[in-house]
Amino acid sequence: MYVDLPVRVTPRSSRNKLTLGSDSSLRAWVTASPTDGQANEAVCELLAQALGIAKSRITLQRGHTSRQKLLRIEGVEKDQIVERLTNG
């Protein structure tokens, strides 16, 4: 069981933050720079912390060099993700 979640990432932000849109798309702001995949890593860490899961359960499927990314989250259903991000 896995969920593919589209994420729009803004690197070099003033703080780390996640917001969930009405269409279940995710916006992420991270303080990390986009060089050498640092922002990708920061998004995975931030999301794992927000969902209360291991970072190893989140993989970047698409968008390694783009702001638009597709993250695959294993072991969690989409309803659970939405609930944890809106209540968290």
N, C-alpha and C positions, 0 to 999 in steps of 0.2 A: 504494500500500500504506500502510495506517495502522492504528493500534490505538486504540480508545477505552478509556481507563483511568479507573475510578472512584477518587476521592481524597477522603478525609476530612481537612479542614484545621483546625488549631488555631492561630489567630493569637495574637500577643503572647506567644509562648512565651519561655523563657529562652535557647533556642538553636534553630538550624535543624537539622532531623533528618527523615529518611525511614525508614519501615519498611514491609516488604511482608508482608501477611497470608497465611495458608495458602490463602485463596481468591483470591489474586492481586489483592486490593484493596490500595490504598496509603494509608498514614497519613502526613500531613505536619505537622510543627510548624515554624512560622516566627516570627521575631521581629517581623516587620512588623505594623503595625496594619491592621485590615480596612477602614479608611476610604479612599475614592478608589481602590479596587482595588489598594492596595499589597500586601496579602497574596496576592492572585491573581498578581500579578507576581512576588513572591518565590517562590511555589510553582513557577512555570514556570522561573525561573532555577535554583532548587535541583535540580529534576528534570533540566533540561538538563545541568547540571554533573555530576550523578550518572551520567547515561547517556552523557556525552561527545558530545553533539550540540548543534547550534545552537539557541538559544532560539526562533528563528523557526519551528522545526519543531513547536512545541508550541502548541496553541490551546485556549482554554477554550470548550467547547461548551455546557455547562449549569452553573448554580449560581453565577452572578456574585455573588449576595448571600447565598449559603447556605454552610454548612460542607461539605456534600456537593457535590462538583464532578465533572464529567466532562471529562477532558482528552483531546484527540486528538493523538496523536504520529505524525508522518509519517516514512516511510522506515525504520522499525524494526519488526520482528516481535515479537509478544508473548513468545516464548521468549527472544529477545535481551534484552528489557526485564527479565524475571525474572532471567536470568543476571547481567546487569550490576548489578542492585540487590542480589542476594544475595551476589555475590562482591566488590562494590565497597566 
